Amino acid sequence: MDSKIRVFLAKSYDLVVGDTFQLFYRGVIEAPNPYSYSIVALCEKGKAFPRYFEYTPQEEGTHKLSIFVYNAEKKLLGQAETTLNVISAKEPKKPISVLCLGDSLTQGGTWVCELNRRISKIGGTPEGNGFDGINFIGSMKKDGVCFEGHGGWTWNSYVSDKVGSIWVQAPNNKTEKDQHSLWKDEFGSIWQIETLQVDYLKLNRYKDHDGKRPEKGILTHYKNAVDTSPIEFFSSSNGDVSPFLDTITKTLSVKKYLESLGEKSVDVVYILLGANGLMRQCAMNKSRREYCQTVIKQEVKEVLDLLIREIPSVKIKIMAMPLPSVSGGMGNNYGAELPFADLYDIINYTNELNVAYEEICFEQSYKNSVEFIHLAGQFDSEYNYPNTLKPVNSRSQTTERIDTNACHPNFDGQMQIADAVYRNLIKELSK
């Protein structure tokens, strides 16, 4: 017997005249295989394809989009509706400062640079607007564009005075296939590879391991690496602390952070966080929903309260987590152990996380300052992760595409993140 299927649509989506908007069914329909059902997308505008709804508006307007999910007997199993708000890109009337905040999905600055290109540059594909007065701020920089992204971080990392990661000087040949693999130091503590560089590795503490930081030595393979050769490191240092931490007073201060950047204030903050909370949820032995509704909500509110308290006029945009790889990335990164071996359970966690995010945005205390961007629906999780061709079986020369990373998008995926934020920022600039 078919049971009800949840369909996750934001209350509304931002669209821009001349810009192609796509809503991917995999990102909004919660089912092990959404395509085993009949999916019907209805709207007076746009086109309905087998995997997504698409609309490239040519004029401003408001349109209702409804999605229905049926079984083979045409029994309705789930439905949801949303509003598509279309506006034109307009030159901002005054300068605006933008802070993009996140974890490893933001650390490289790729999507932030593309957002800047689409807003501030001329030419390219899609063609840039060439607007002046858009100032991206942050302590990190790529191609002249500033941002704030730290691999392995959670919401709590931005309001904590603790150091949960280390950098080790370790010439190595590790690849992205070894990312998130586990390694043991001489004291018995387990570390997880977060960031890969030729001569350095960034390691996060794994679960509740809290032993002292090893100064130098050998890390031996514990789990999940492809290259299992030992890692010899010659020095180590503490990883990042929150950029909002005043290291002198040991207090959190957004104003001090802005002063250190030479900025007076910030107008808009985009936040993309959440992927790194899964292991902690498992360690707490809480259900997905309970964890997201209690622990995550509390940590999100601590960050929001800090920003709003010191910058009352700030507009904060919480971005939904995109779904993880559904084409083998979990198995490549994490093997055949729980919780990662249960892909549908991870999808459920992502959806519960995003539900919690949207609920916060509509709470009385935050609804005037905080907005939800449903990135999951605008991100093609079936094709936007690093991949390789792998034999379909050990005796065949025929190959199939298999993802090699579970949660770090490829370049195309980074571009789609930028597109979703672009549409929202255009709306913000028009105010």
C-alpha positions as a Markdown table, in Angstrom:
| # | Residue | x | y | z |
|---|---|---|---|---|
| 1 | Met | 0.0 | 0.0 | 0.0 |
| 2 | Asp | 1.4 | 3.4 | -1.0 |
| 3 | Ser | 1.8 | 5.9 | 1.9 |
| 4 | Lys | 1.8 | 9.6 | 1.8 |
| 5 | Ile | 4.8 | 11.3 | 0.2 |
| 6 | Arg | 6.1 | 14.6 | 1.4 |
| 7 | Val | 6.7 | 17.4 | -1.2 |
| 8 | Phe | 8.9 | 20.3 | 0.0 |
| 9 | Leu | 8.3 | 23.6 | -1.8 |
| 10 | Ala | 9.2 | 27.0 | -0.4 |
| 11 | Lys | 6.4 | 29.5 | 0.2 |
| 12 | Ser | 7.8 | 31.4 | -2.8 |
| 13 | Tyr | 10.8 | 31.4 | -5.2 |
| 14 | Asp | 12.5 | 34.4 | -6.7 |
| 15 | Leu | 12.8 | 34.6 | -10.5 |
| 16 | Val | 14.4 | 37.2 | -12.7 |
| 17 | Val | 13.4 | 38.3 | -16.2 |
| 18 | Gly | 15.6 | 36.6 | -18.8 |
| 19 | Asp | 17.1 | 34.1 | -16.3 |
| 20 | Thr | 16.3 | 30.4 | -16.5 |
| 21 | Phe | 14.7 | 29.0 | -13.3 |
| 22 | Gln | 14.7 | 25.2 | -12.8 |
| 23 | Leu | 13.0 | 23.2 | -10.0 |
| 24 | Phe | 14.3 | 19.7 | -9.7 |
| 25 | Tyr | 11.8 | 17.1 | -8.5 |
| 26 | Arg | 14.5 | 15.0 | -6.8 |
| 27 | Gly | 15.2 | 18.0 | -4.5 |
| 28 | Val | 11.6 | 18.5 | -3.5 |
| 29 | Ile | 9.9 | 15.1 | -3.5 |
| 30 | Glu | 10.9 | 12.8 | -0.6 |
| 31 | Ala | 11.0 | 9.2 | -1.9 |
| 32 | Pro | 13.8 | 6.7 | -2.4 |
| 33 | Asn | 13.0 | 7.0 | -6.2 |
| 34 | Pro | 10.7 | 9.9 | -7.0 |
| 35 | Tyr | 10.5 | 8.8 | -10.7 |
| 36 | Ser | 8.7 | 5.6 | -9.8 |
| 37 | Tyr | 5.6 | 7.8 | -9.3 |
| 38 | Ser | 3.7 | 10.1 | -11.6 |
| 39 | Ile | 4.8 | 13.6 | -11.1 |
| 40 | Val | 2.7 | 16.4 | -12.4 |
| 41 | Ala | 3.8 | 20.1 | -12.4 |
| 42 | Leu | 1.1 | 22.6 | -13.2 |
| 43 | Cys | 1.7 | 26.3 | -13.9 |
| 44 | Glu | 0.3 | 28.8 | -16.4 |
| 45 | Lys | 3.9 | 29.5 | -17.4 |
| 46 | Gly | 7.0 | 27.4 | -18.0 |
| 47 | Lys | 7.6 | 23.8 | -19.1 |
| 48 | Ala | 7.3 | 20.5 | -17.3 |
| 49 | Phe | 10.1 | 18.0 | -18.1 |
| 50 | Pro | 10.5 | 14.5 | -16.6 |
| 51 | Arg | 13.1 | 15.6 | -14.0 |
| 52 | Tyr | 12.3 | 19.3 | -13.5 |
| 53 | Phe | 10.1 | 22.3 | -14.1 |
| 54 | Glu | 11.6 | 25.1 | -16.1 |
| 55 | Tyr | 10.7 | 28.7 | -16.8 |
| 56 | Thr | 12.6 | 31.6 | -18.4 |
| 57 | Pro | 10.3 | 34.6 | -17.7 |
| 58 | Gln | 10.2 | 37.5 | -20.2 |
| 59 | Glu | 8.2 | 39.8 | -18.0 |
| 60 | Glu | 7.5 | 40.5 | -14.4 |
| 61 | Gly | 4.6 | 38.8 | -12.7 |
| 62 | Thr | 3.4 | 36.3 | -10.1 |
| 63 | His | 2.5 | 32.7 | -10.9 |
| 64 | Lys | 1.3 | 29.7 | -8.9 |
| 65 | Leu | 3.2 | 26.4 | -9.4 |
| 66 | Ser | 1.7 | 23.2 | -8.1 |
| 67 | Ile | 3.3 | 19.7 | -7.9 |
| 68 | Phe | 1.3 | 16.6 | -7.5 |
| 69 | Val | 2.6 | 13.0 | -6.9 |
| 70 | Tyr | 0.4 | 10.0 | -7.9 |
| 71 | Asn | 0.8 | 6.3 | -7.9 |
| 72 | Ala | 0.1 | 4.1 | -10.9 |
| 73 | Glu | -3.7 | 4.0 | -10.1 |
| 74 | Lys | -3.7 | 7.9 | -10.0 |
| 75 | Lys | -4.1 | 8.0 | -6.2 |
| 76 | Leu | -2.8 | 11.3 | -4.9 |
| 77 | Leu | 0.1 | 10.7 | -2.5 |
| 78 | Gly | 1.4 | 14.2 | -2.1 |
| 79 | Gln | 1.2 | 17.7 | -3.3 |
| 80 | Ala | 2.4 | 21.2 | -2.6 |
| 81 | Glu | 2.2 | 24.6 | -4.2 |
| 82 | Thr | 4.4 | 27.7 | -4.3 |
| 83 | Thr | 4.4 | 31.2 | -5.8 |
| 84 | Leu | 6.9 | 32.2 | -8.5 |
| 85 | Asn | 7.7 | 35.9 | -8.1 |
| 86 | Val | 9.3 | 37.4 | -11.2 |
| 87 | Ile | 11.1 | 40.8 | -11.1 |
| 88 | Ser | 13.5 | 42.6 | -13.4 |
| 89 | Ala | 17.1 | 43.3 | -12.6 |
| 90 | Lys | 17.5 | 46.9 | -11.6 |
| 91 | Glu | 20.6 | 48.9 | -10.7 |
| 92 | Pro | 20.8 | 49.4 | -6.9 |
| 93 | Lys | 20.0 | 52.9 | -5.7 |
| 94 | Lys | 22.8 | 52.8 | -3.1 |
| 95 | Pro | 25.9 | 50.7 | -2.3 |
| 96 | Ile | 25.3 | 47.4 | -0.6 |
| 97 | Ser | 27.6 | 45.1 | 1.3 |
| 98 | Val | 27.2 | 41.3 | 1.2 |
| 99 | Leu | 28.7 | 38.7 | 3.5 |
| 100 | Cys | 28.6 | 35.0 | 2.3 |
| 101 | Leu | 29.0 | 32.7 | 5.3 |
| 102 | Gly | 29.4 | 28.9 | 5.3 |
| 103 | Asp | 31.4 | 25.7 | 5.5 |
| 104 | Ser | 33.4 | 23.8 | 2.8 |
| 105 | Leu | 30.7 | 24.4 | 0.2 |
| 106 | Thr | 31.7 | 28.1 | 0.5 |
| 107 | Gln | 35.4 | 27.7 | 1.5 |
| 108 | Gly | 36.7 | 27.8 | -2.1 |
| 109 | Gly | 34.7 | 30.9 | -2.9 |
| 110 | Thr | 33.6 | 29.5 | -6.2 |
| 111 | Trp | 29.9 | 30.3 | -6.0 |
| 112 | Val | 30.6 | 33.7 | -4.4 |
| 113 | Cys | 32.8 | 34.7 | -7.3 |
| 114 | Glu | 30.2 | 33.6 | -9.8 |
| 115 | Leu | 27.6 | 35.6 | -7.9 |
| 116 | Asn | 29.8 | 38.6 | -8.0 |
| 117 | Arg | 30.4 | 38.1 | -11.8 |
| 118 | Arg | 26.7 | 37.9 | -12.5 |
| 119 | Ile | 25.9 | 41.0 | -10.5 |
| 120 | Ser | 28.9 | 43.2 | -11.1 |
| 121 | Lys | 30.6 | 42.2 | -14.4 |
| 122 | Ile | 29.6 | 42.5 | -18.1 |
| 123 | Gly | 29.5 | 39.6 | -20.5 |
| 124 | Gly | 29.8 | 36.0 | -19.8 |
| 125 | Thr | 27.1 | 33.3 | -19.7 |
| 126 | Pro | 24.6 | 34.0 | -18.3 |
| 127 | Glu | 25.4 | 37.6 | -19.1 |
| 128 | Gly | 26.4 | 39.8 | -16.1 |
| 129 | Asn | 24.4 | 42.9 | -15.1 |
| 130 | Gly | 27.4 | 45.2 | -14.6 |
| 131 | Phe | 26.0 | 46.8 | -11.5 |
| 132 | Asp | 28.2 | 49.1 | -9.4 |
| 133 | Gly | 28.2 | 49.4 | -5.6 |
| 134 | Ile | 28.1 | 45.7 | -4.7 |
| 135 | Asn | 30.7 | 45.1 | -2.0 |
| 136 | Phe | 31.5 | 41.5 | -1.0 |
| 137 | Ile | 33.1 | 41.3 | 2.5 |
| 138 | Gly | 34.9 | 38.7 | 4.5 |
| 139 | Ser | 38.3 | 37.6 | 5.7 |
| 140 | Met | 38.9 | 35.1 | 2.9 |
| 141 | Lys | 39.4 | 36.1 | -0.8 |
| 142 | Lys | 39.3 | 34.5 | -4.2 |
| 143 | Asp | 40.0 | 36.5 | -7.4 |
| 144 | Gly | 39.5 | 39.7 | -5.5 |
| 145 | Val | 36.1 | 38.6 | -4.1 |
| 146 | Cys | 35.7 | 38.3 | -0.3 |
| 147 | Phe | 33.7 | 35.8 | 1.7 |
| 148 | Glu | 33.8 | 33.6 | 4.9 |
| 149 | Gly | 33.8 | 29.8 | 4.5 |
| 150 | His | 35.4 | 27.2 | 6.8 |
| 151 | Gly | 35.5 | 23.5 | 6.0 |
| 152 | Gly | 33.9 | 21.2 | 8.6 |
| 153 | Trp | 32.1 | 24.0 | 10.4 |
| 154 | Thr | 28.6 | 24.0 | 11.8 |
| 155 | Trp | 26.4 | 26.8 | 13.0 |
| 156 | Asn | 27.9 | 26.5 | 16.5 |
| 157 | Ser | 31.4 | 27.0 | 15.1 |
| 158 | Tyr | 30.5 | 30.7 | 14.4 |
| 159 | Val | 29.5 | 31.4 | 18.0 |
| 160 | Ser | 32.1 | 29.2 | 19.8 |
| 161 | Asp | 35.5 | 30.1 | 21.2 |
| 162 | Lys | 36.7 | 26.4 | 20.8 |
| 163 | Val | 39.1 | 25.0 | 18.2 |
| 164 | Gly | 37.8 | 21.8 | 16.7 |
| 165 | Ser | 40.3 | 21.3 | 13.9 |
| 166 | Ile | 44.0 | 21.4 | 13.2 |
| 167 | Trp | 46.3 | 21.9 | 10.2 |
| 168 | Val | 49.2 | 19.5 | 9.7 |
| 169 | Gln | 52.2 | 20.0 | 7.4 |
| 170 | Ala | 52.1 | 16.8 | 5.5 |
| 171 | Pro | 53.3 | 16.4 | 1.9 |
| 172 | Asn | 50.8 | 13.9 | 0.5 |
| 173 | Asn | 49.2 | 12.4 | -2.6 |
| 174 | Lys | 45.7 | 12.2 | -1.2 |
| 175 | Thr | 42.8 | 13.0 | -3.5 |
| 176 | Glu | 39.2 | 13.9 | -3.1 |
| 177 | Lys | 38.4 | 10.2 | -2.9 |
| 178 | Asp | 40.2 | 10.3 | 0.5 |
| 179 | Gln | 38.3 | 13.3 | 1.7 |
| 180 | His | 36.4 | 12.6 | 5.0 |
| 181 | Ser | 38.5 | 9.5 | 5.6 |
| 182 | Leu | 39.5 | 8.8 | 9.2 |
| 183 | Trp | 43.0 | 8.6 | 10.7 |
| 184 | Lys | 44.4 | 7.8 | 14.2 |
| 185 | Asp | 47.2 | 9.7 | 15.9 |
| 186 | Glu | 49.7 | 8.3 | 18.4 |
| 187 | Phe | 47.4 | 9.3 | 21.3 |
| 188 | Gly | 44.5 | 7.2 | 19.9 |
| 189 | Ser | 42.4 | 10.2 | 18.8 |
| 190 | Ile | 40.6 | 9.9 | 15.5 |
| 191 | Trp | 40.7 | 12.7 | 12.9 |
| 192 | Gln | 38.8 | 13.3 | 9.7 |
| 193 | Ile | 40.3 | 14.8 | 6.6 |
| 194 | Glu | 38.4 | 18.0 | 5.8 |
| 195 | Thr | 40.6 | 20.0 | 3.4 |
| 196 | Leu | 43.3 | 18.6 | 1.0 |
| 197 | Gln | 46.3 | 20.6 | -0.1 |
| 198 | Val | 49.6 | 19.3 | -1.5 |
| 199 | Asp | 51.6 | 20.1 | 1.6 |
| 200 | Tyr | 49.0 | 20.5 | 4.2 |
| 201 | Leu | 45.8 | 18.8 | 5.5 |
| 202 | Lys | 43.1 | 20.2 | 7.6 |
| 203 | Leu | 41.7 | 17.6 | 10.1 |
| 204 | Asn | 38.5 | 17.8 | 12.1 |
| 205 | Arg | 38.1 | 16.0 | 15.4 |
| 206 | Tyr | 35.9 | 13.0 | 14.9 |
| 207 | Lys | 32.8 | 12.5 | 17.1 |
| 208 | Asp | 33.8 | 12.9 | 20.8 |
| 209 | His | 37.6 | 12.5 | 20.4 |
| 210 | Asp | 39.1 | 15.4 | 22.3 |
| 211 | Gly | 42.7 | 14.3 | 23.0 |
| 212 | Lys | 45.6 | 16.9 | 22.8 |
| 213 | Arg | 46.9 | 18.1 | 19.5 |
| 214 | Pro | 49.8 | 16.0 | 18.3 |
| 215 | Glu | 52.8 | 18.3 | 17.4 |
| 216 | Lys | 54.2 | 15.9 | 14.8 |
| 217 | Gly | 54.3 | 12.2 | 14.0 |
| 218 | Ile | 52.4 | 9.6 | 12.0 |
| 219 | Leu | 48.7 | 9.3 | 11.2 |
| 220 | Thr | 47.6 | 5.7 | 10.5 |
| 221 | His | 44.6 | 4.8 | 8.4 |
| 222 | Tyr | 41.5 | 4.1 | 10.4 |
| 223 | Lys | 38.6 | 4.0 | 7.9 |
| 224 | Asn | 37.3 | 5.0 | 4.4 |
| 225 | Ala | 40.4 | 6.1 | 2.5 |
| 226 | Val | 41.4 | 4.9 | -0.9 |
| 227 | Asp | 45.0 | 5.7 | -0.4 |
| 228 | Thr | 45.6 | 4.1 | 3.0 |
| 229 | Ser | 49.4 | 4.9 | 3.2 |
| 230 | Pro | 50.4 | 6.5 | 6.5 |
| 231 | Ile | 50.5 | 10.3 | 6.7 |
| 232 | Glu | 53.7 | 11.7 | 8.1 |
| 233 | Phe | 53.4 | 15.2 | 9.4 |
| 234 | Phe | 56.1 | 17.5 | 10.5 |
| 235 | Ser | 54.2 | 20.2 | 12.4 |
| 236 | Ser | 50.7 | 21.1 | 13.4 |
| 237 | Ser | 48.7 | 24.2 | 14.3 |
| 238 | Asn | 45.2 | 25.0 | 15.6 |
| 239 | Gly | 42.6 | 25.5 | 12.9 |
| 240 | Asp | 40.3 | 28.4 | 12.6 |
| 241 | Val | 38.3 | 30.0 | 15.4 |
| 242 | Ser | 35.2 | 32.0 | 14.8 |
| 243 | Pro | 35.9 | 35.2 | 12.8 |
| 244 | Phe | 33.4 | 36.9 | 15.2 |
| 245 | Leu | 35.5 | 36.0 | 18.3 |
| 246 | Asp | 37.4 | 39.0 | 19.8 |
| 247 | Thr | 40.6 | 37.1 | 20.8 |
| 248 | Ile | 41.5 | 39.9 | 23.3 |
| 249 | Thr | 38.2 | 40.0 | 25.2 |
| 250 | Lys | 37.2 | 36.4 | 24.4 |
| 251 | Thr | 33.7 | 37.7 | 23.5 |
| 252 | Leu | 31.8 | 37.5 | 20.2 |
| 253 | Ser | 31.5 | 40.7 | 18.3 |
| 254 | Val | 30.3 | 41.2 | 14.7 |
| 255 | Lys | 31.2 | 44.9 | 15.0 |
| 256 | Lys | 34.8 | 44.0 | 15.8 |
| 257 | Tyr | 34.8 | 41.6 | 12.9 |
| 258 | Leu | 33.6 | 44.3 | 10.6 |
| 259 | Glu | 36.2 | 46.8 | 11.9 |
| 260 | Ser | 39.0 | 44.3 | 11.3 |
| 261 | Leu | 37.8 | 44.2 | 7.6 |
| 262 | Gly | 37.6 | 48.0 | 7.4 |
| 263 | Glu | 33.9 | 47.9 | 7.1 |
| 264 | Lys | 31.3 | 49.9 | 9.0 |
| 265 | Ser | 28.3 | 47.5 | 8.5 |
| 266 | Val | 26.8 | 44.7 | 6.5 |
| 267 | Asp | 23.5 | 44.8 | 4.6 |
| 268 | Val | 22.9 | 41.2 | 3.5 |
| 269 | Val | 24.2 | 37.9 | 4.9 |
| 270 | Tyr | 23.9 | 34.6 | 3.0 |
| 271 | Ile | 24.4 | 31.5 | 5.2 |
| 272 | Leu | 24.9 | 28.0 | 3.8 |
| 273 | Leu | 25.5 | 25.6 | 6.7 |
| 274 | Gly | 24.3 | 22.2 | 7.9 |
| 275 | Ala | 26.0 | 19.3 | 6.3 |
| 276 | Asn | 28.5 | 18.8 | 9.1 |
| 277 | Gly | 25.9 | 18.2 | 11.8 |
| 278 | Leu | 25.0 | 14.7 | 10.8 |
| 279 | Met | 27.6 | 12.8 | 12.8 |
| 280 | Arg | 26.8 | 14.8 | 15.9 |
| 281 | Gln | 23.2 | 14.0 | 15.5 |
| 282 | Cys | 24.1 | 10.3 | 15.5 |
| 283 | Ala | 26.3 | 10.7 | 18.5 |
| 284 | Met | 23.5 | 12.3 | 20.4 |
| 285 | Asn | 21.2 | 9.4 | 19.6 |
| 286 | Lys | 18.4 | 11.8 | 18.7 |
| 287 | Ser | 15.9 | 11.3 | 15.9 |
| 288 | Arg | 16.4 | 13.4 | 12.8 |
| 289 | Arg | 13.4 | 15.6 | 13.5 |
| 290 | Glu | 14.2 | 16.0 | 17.2 |
| 291 | Tyr | 17.8 | 17.0 | 16.5 |
| 292 | Cys | 16.8 | 19.5 | 13.8 |
| 293 | Gln | 13.9 | 21.0 | 15.9 |
| 294 | Thr | 15.9 | 21.4 | 19.1 |
| 295 | Val | 19.7 | 21.4 | 18.7 |
| 296 | Ile | 19.9 | 22.9 | 15.2 |
| 297 | Lys | 17.2 | 25.5 | 15.8 |
| 298 | Gln | 18.9 | 26.6 | 19.0 |
| 299 | Glu | 22.3 | 27.0 | 17.2 |
| 300 | Val | 20.8 | 28.8 | 14.2 |
| 301 | Lys | 19.1 | 31.3 | 16.5 |
| 302 | Glu | 22.4 | 32.0 | 18.4 |
| 303 | Val | 23.9 | 33.0 | 15.1 |
| 304 | Leu | 20.9 | 35.0 | 14.0 |
| 305 | Asp | 20.6 | 36.8 | 17.4 |
| 306 | Leu | 24.3 | 37.8 | 17.3 |
| 307 | Leu | 23.9 | 39.3 | 13.9 |
| 308 | Ile | 20.6 | 41.1 | 14.5 |
| 309 | Arg | 21.6 | 42.3 | 18.0 |
| 310 | Glu | 24.7 | 44.2 | 16.6 |
| 311 | Ile | 23.4 | 45.0 | 13.1 |
| 312 | Pro | 19.6 | 45.5 | 13.6 |
| 313 | Ser | 19.1 | 46.5 | 9.9 |
| 314 | Val | 20.8 | 43.4 | 8.5 |
| 315 | Lys | 18.9 | 41.0 | 6.2 |
| 316 | Ile | 19.8 | 37.4 | 6.7 |
| 317 | Lys | 19.2 | 34.7 | 4.1 |
| 318 | Ile | 19.3 | 31.0 | 5.3 |
| 319 | Met | 20.0 | 28.7 | 2.4 |
| 320 | Ala | 18.6 | 25.2 | 2.4 |
| 321 | Met | 21.0 | 22.4 | 2.2 |
| 322 | Pro | 21.2 | 20.7 | -1.2 |
| 323 | Leu | 20.5 | 17.0 | -1.3 |
| 324 | Pro | 23.6 | 14.8 | -1.2 |
| 325 | Ser | 24.9 | 12.7 | -4.1 |
| 326 | Val | 22.4 | 10.1 | -5.1 |
| 327 | Ser | 24.7 | 8.4 | -7.6 |
| 328 | Gly | 27.3 | 6.7 | -5.5 |
| 329 | Gly | 29.1 | 9.5 | -3.7 |
| 330 | Met | 28.1 | 8.3 | -0.2 |
| 331 | Gly | 29.5 | 4.8 | -0.9 |
| 332 | Asn | 32.7 | 6.3 | -2.3 |
| 333 | Asn | 33.3 | 8.6 | 0.7 |
| 334 | Tyr | 31.9 | 6.7 | 3.6 |
| 335 | Gly | 31.7 | 3.0 | 2.7 |
| 336 | Ala | 29.0 | 0.6 | 3.8 |
| 337 | Glu | 28.4 | 1.7 | 7.4 |
| 338 | Leu | 25.6 | 3.7 | 9.0 |
| 339 | Pro | 24.5 | 6.4 | 8.9 |
| 340 | Phe | 25.9 | 7.0 | 5.5 |
| 341 | Ala | 25.0 | 3.7 | 4.0 |
| 342 | Asp | 21.3 | 4.6 | 4.3 |
| 343 | Leu | 21.0 | 7.3 | 1.6 |
| 344 | Tyr | 17.3 | 7.8 | 2.0 |
| 345 | Asp | 17.9 | 8.4 | 5.7 |
| 346 | Ile | 20.4 | 11.1 | 4.8 |
| 347 | Ile | 17.9 | 12.7 | 2.4 |
| 348 | Asn | 15.3 | 12.7 | 5.2 |
| 349 | Tyr | 17.8 | 14.4 | 7.5 |
| 350 | Thr | 18.4 | 17.1 | 4.8 |
| 351 | Asn | 14.7 | 17.7 | 4.5 |
| 352 | Glu | 14.1 | 17.9 | 8.2 |
| 353 | Leu | 17.0 | 20.4 | 8.4 |
| 354 | Asn | 15.5 | 22.5 | 5.7 |
| 355 | Val | 12.1 | 22.4 | 7.4 |
| 356 | Ala | 13.6 | 23.7 | 10.6 |
| 357 | Tyr | 15.3 | 26.5 | 8.7 |
| 358 | Glu | 12.1 | 27.7 | 7.0 |
| 359 | Glu | 10.2 | 27.5 | 10.3 |
| 360 | Ile | 12.7 | 29.8 | 12.0 |
| 361 | Cys | 12.3 | 32.3 | 9.2 |
| 362 | Phe | 8.6 | 32.7 | 9.9 |
| 363 | Glu | 8.9 | 33.0 | 13.6 |
| 364 | Gln | 7.7 | 36.4 | 15.0 |
| 365 | Ser | 11.2 | 37.3 | 16.2 |
| 366 | Tyr | 12.8 | 36.7 | 12.8 |
| 367 | Lys | 10.3 | 37.2 | 10.0 |
| 368 | Asn | 11.3 | 40.8 | 9.4 |
| 369 | Ser | 15.0 | 40.1 | 9.2 |
| 370 | Val | 15.4 | 36.5 | 8.0 |
| 371 | Glu | 14.4 | 34.8 | 4.8 |
| 372 | Phe | 14.6 | 31.2 | 3.6 |
| 373 | Ile | 16.1 | 30.2 | 0.2 |
| 374 | His | 15.1 | 26.7 | -0.9 |
| 375 | Leu | 18.3 | 25.8 | -2.6 |
| 376 | Ala | 17.6 | 22.1 | -2.5 |
| 377 | Gly | 14.9 | 22.4 | -5.2 |
| 378 | Gln | 17.2 | 24.6 | -7.4 |
| 379 | Phe | 20.1 | 22.2 | -7.2 |
| 380 | Asp | 20.5 | 19.2 | -9.5 |
| 381 | Ser | 21.8 | 16.6 | -7.1 |
| 382 | Glu | 21.8 | 13.9 | -9.8 |
| 383 | Tyr | 24.5 | 15.6 | -11.9 |
| 384 | Asn | 26.2 | 18.2 | -9.8 |
| 385 | Tyr | 28.8 | 16.2 | -7.9 |
| 386 | Pro | 32.3 | 15.1 | -9.0 |
| 387 | Asn | 32.1 | 11.8 | -10.9 |
| 388 | Thr | 34.0 | 9.2 | -12.8 |
| 389 | Leu | 33.3 | 6.3 | -15.2 |
| 390 | Lys | 33.3 | 2.9 | -13.5 |
| 391 | Pro | 32.8 | -0.6 | -15.0 |
| 392 | Val | 29.2 | -1.7 | -14.4 |
| 393 | Asn | 30.6 | -4.9 | -13.0 |
| 394 | Ser | 34.1 | -6.5 | -12.5 |
| 395 | Arg | 33.8 | -8.5 | -15.7 |
| 396 | Ser | 32.5 | -5.8 | -18.0 |
| 397 | Gln | 34.1 | -3.1 | -20.2 |
| 398 | Thr | 30.9 | -1.2 | -20.1 |
| 399 | Thr | 31.0 | 1.8 | -17.8 |
| 400 | Glu | 28.6 | 3.9 | -15.8 |
| 401 | Arg | 28.9 | 7.3 | -14.2 |
| 402 | Ile | 29.5 | 7.1 | -10.5 |
| 403 | Asp | 29.9 | 10.1 | -8.2 |
| 404 | Thr | 33.2 | 10.3 | -6.3 |
| 405 | Asn | 32.1 | 12.9 | -3.6 |
| 406 | Ala | 29.0 | 12.8 | -1.4 |
| 407 | Cys | 28.4 | 16.4 | -0.5 |
| 408 | His | 30.9 | 18.8 | -2.3 |
| 409 | Pro | 29.4 | 20.0 | -5.6 |
| 410 | Asn | 31.5 | 20.1 | -8.8 |
| 411 | Phe | 31.9 | 23.3 | -10.7 |
| 412 | Asp | 28.5 | 23.1 | -12.3 |
| 413 | Gly | 26.9 | 22.6 | -8.9 |
| 414 | Gln | 28.7 | 25.7 | -7.5 |
| 415 | Met | 27.3 | 27.6 | -10.4 |
| 416 | Gln | 23.7 | 26.5 | -9.6 |
| 417 | Ile | 24.2 | 27.7 | -6.0 |
| 418 | Ala | 25.3 | 31.1 | -7.3 |
| 419 | Asp | 22.3 | 31.2 | -9.6 |
| 420 | Ala | 19.8 | 30.7 | -6.7 |
| 421 | Val | 21.5 | 33.4 | -4.6 |
| 422 | Tyr | 21.7 | 35.7 | -7.6 |
| 423 | Arg | 17.9 | 35.6 | -8.1 |
| 424 | Asn | 17.4 | 36.5 | -4.4 |
| 425 | Leu | 20.0 | 39.2 | -4.4 |
| 426 | Ile | 18.4 | 40.8 | -7.4 |
| 427 | Lys | 15.2 | 41.1 | -5.4 |
| 428 | Glu | 17.2 | 42.6 | -2.5 |
| 429 | Leu | 18.8 | 45.2 | -4.7 |
| 430 | Ser | 15.4 | 46.3 | -6.1 |
| 431 | Lys | 14.1 | 47.3 | -2.7 |
